[in-house]
Amino acid sequence: MNVMTIDGYHARIEYDAELDMFRGEILGLTGGADFYGRNTKELRSEFRKSLQVFLEVCREKGIEPRRSYSGRFNLRIPADLHERLAIVAQAEGKSINTLAQEALQQRFAT
């Protein structure tokens, strides 16, 4: 993944061929914030600047800068996968939810 992290905030980095620059978009915010740079040094500097501006605007307006997440989401999977997941969960004495949590935690373990 092309992700840059500063102060616990994450940004997706992509190359913009038209501008011949890299573009970063800060993720998980209640609004939009992006930045550009020609190299990683510029990207980090512009990331910090863009984040500072965004956080300052949020403070001035009394807005929470980060999106809040409920801890719930719907997941649509093929019926045969659902069946296999249910069988494995039953065999292990776990819920489907627990198996899914374990798989996601394993995927995102650092």
Buried (B, 14 or more C-beta within 10 A) or exposed (E): EEEBEBEEBBBBBEEEEEEEBBBBBBBEBEEEBBBBBEEEEBBBEBBBEBBEEBBEEBEEEEEEBEEEEEEEEEEEEEEEEEEEBEEEBEEEEBEBEEBBEEEEEEEEEE
